[in-house]
Amino acid sequence: MSSDSVHETDPEKAAAAHKAELDAETNEKTPADAAVGYTAAEERALLRRQDLTILPLSAAIYFLCYLDRSNIGNARILNSTSGDDMQTEIGATPRQFNIALMVFLVGYALFEVPSNVLLKKLRPSRWLAFLMFSWGAITMGMSGVRSFSATAGVRFLLGAAEAGLFPGLVYYLTFWYRADERSVRVAFILASATLAGAFGGAIAYAIGHMNGARGWSAWRWLFLIEGAPSCASALLVWFFLPDYPEESLSGRHRQVAIDRLRVEGSKAGHRTMTWADAKATLTDWRLYGHYIIYFAVSLPFSSLSLFTPSITAGLGYKDLQAQLMTVPPWAAAYVTQIVVSYSADRFNARGIHSAALALVGGVGFMASALLPPDAYLHRYGCLIVATAGSFACIPPLLGWLTSNVHSTASVGLAIAINVSFGAGMGQIPGVWIYKADEAARGYPTGHWANAAMLFLVALGALGLRVLYGYRNRKLLRESGGQEVRLYKL
């Protein structure tokens, strides 16, 4: 029996739909697509080629996306001591500024699902390049806003443009990698967000010295400079990001890629989503366990993305120094994400790894809330631990979801719902939990809220792990010695 295989989507209808998809593929395949044998060395060579082609470009795309999304947190306090920060210049109250942050997430949530559908219809390279150029141009447009209403409007457009990127990239990986290879690849891409957090602080520190250049405040230069690379890089994505292994590879590499993904991977030739696919995915109740967990983890994700500069400013660091001190927490999260995700895939233990790191992050936030407000050094250490734990539990969660949904149509929808519900709706509360009037008290509401959500993530991940373990044992008992597809753990 295969312990690495995976059971179909839970309802029988979804399983039947997937079986029909596989049968159609078998009946229509050409001799070149017939099953082939391959050696471990050939598989390693293929993975190495794919990794070198796909991962650097995908990580760079998300790096620029995250940089353009989160730089408003840097702009909010950049040169605040001289009154040249963004919030002061657009005449926004703290509440209004938070509304502008929230409006981004409304656009983000609304456009997740349609964007993932379009990725399959229009090809990944073309759709991702279009999104990239759009959000780069919108970010550059942020440099010209002069009021709260203009800021809110541009942020909504930015959310709509960025909505399809991350779920699109996770969906895209299912066309190229098997289930036990995805978490660490997702980690490399998601880790570029922590890298962007680190670089974002360093870049803001440097651009802060441009304050007043050509009559512009530094925060305006920040948006203009950081949006331009996204526009320019869209051309690279259009021409150099490969779409599907069936079309982009040739010869032996193509044969090996098709054969090893015959069961687990999404397929370019599979039909796009039908109403039956949508219904089967929407009525698969166990997937809502994944969605709830991702909702919970999105609060610390969003609040840290937007408020890390403000949090460090509340730890005794001022102005440009506060920007620079945002770098170590993000750097620690980058390393932790990759190590944890590799281990989660290696030992088929995504639930346990996510639960453990969520617990670590929750303890970091809780300790920061309990420490005295003036315990700056200790609370800074807690921020590093909390950031590392919060971000490191996310890639295994995403790899876990994609590993247990297998119809090409269903996996795209499930990822989009997961990120829409979590990264869209789930991030909205994160905008409000770090209250400006609590800065002197060390932001206790924000830290306690994030701690509670991460503890919920830990409990939810353990619950799903128990459920999948139980179902696997039941499937093995009922198999009668036949090979069965088991849930990934």
GIGIFEN-V59956 format. One line per field, one symbol per residue. ss: DSSP state (H for helix, E for strand, C for the rest). phi: phi as a letter, one per 30 degrees, with the letter a starting at -180 (. if undefined). psi: psi as a letter, one per 30 degrees, with the letter a starting at -180 (. if undefined). Layout:
ss: ???
phi: ???
psi: ???
This chain:
ss: CCCCCCCCCCCHHHHHHHHHHHHHHHHHCCHHHCCCCCCHHHHHHHHHHHHHHHHHHHHHHHHHHHHHHHHHHHHHHCCHHHCCCHHHHCCCCHHHHHHHHHHHHHHHHHCHHHHHHHHHHHCHHHHHHHHHHHHHHHHHHHHHCCCHHHHHHHHHHHHHHHHHHHHHHHHHHCCCCCHHHHHHHHHHHHHHHHHHHHHHHHHHHHHHHHCCHHHCCHHHHHHHHHHHHHHHHHHHHHHHCCCCHHHHCCHHHHHHHHHHCCCCCCCCCCCCCCHHHHHHHHCCCHHHHHHHHHHHHHHHHHHHHHHHHHHHHCCCCCHHHHHHCCHHHHHHHHHHHHHHHHHHHHCCCHHHHHHHHHHHHHHHHHHHHHCCCCCHHHHHHHHHHHHHHHHHHHHHHHHHHHHCCCCHHHHHHHHHHHHHHHHHHHHHHHHHCCCHHHHHHCCHHHHHHHHHHHHHHHHHHHHHHHHHHHHHHHHHHHCCCCCCCCCCC
phi: .cdcdbddeedddddddddddddddddcddedcdebdbcddddddddddddddcddddddddeddddddcddddddcdhddcicddedddicdedddddddddeddddddcdddddddeddciedddddddddddddddddddcdbbdddddddddddddddeddddddddedddcbdedcdeddedddddddddddddedddddddedcejdhicdddddedddddddddddedddeccdddbddcccbidedddddddcecdddbddddddcddddddddcdddddddddddedddddeddddcceedddddcjcchddddddddeeddddeddedddddddddchbdddddddddddddddddddddddecddddddddddddddddddddeddddddddcbbdedddddddddedddddcdddddddcdcdedcedcihdddddddddddddeddddddddddddddddddddddiiddbccddc
psi: kjfflkllkekeeeeeeeeeeeeeeeefklefglklklleeeeeeeeeeeefeeeeeeeeeeeeeeefefffeefegkhffgggleeeefhkleeeeeeeeeeefeeeeegeeeeeeeeeefkeeeeeeeeeeefeeeeefffgkgleeeeeeeeeeeeeefefeeeeeeeeffffllegfeeeeeeeeeffeeeeeeeeeeeeeefffgkfkggklefeeeeeeffeeeeefeeeeeffjkdkefffllbeeeeeeeefgeefllkeflllkleeeeeeefgjffffeeeeeeeeffeeeeeeefgeeeeefggfkkceeeeeffeeeeeeeeeeeeeeeeeeeeghheeeeeeeeeeeeeeeeeeeeflkfgieeefeeeeeeeeeeeeffeeeeeeeeffgkfkeeeeeeeeeeeeeedfdeffefffffjkefgefggheeeeeeeeeeeeeeeeeeeeeeeeeeeeeeeeeeffhflklklkk.
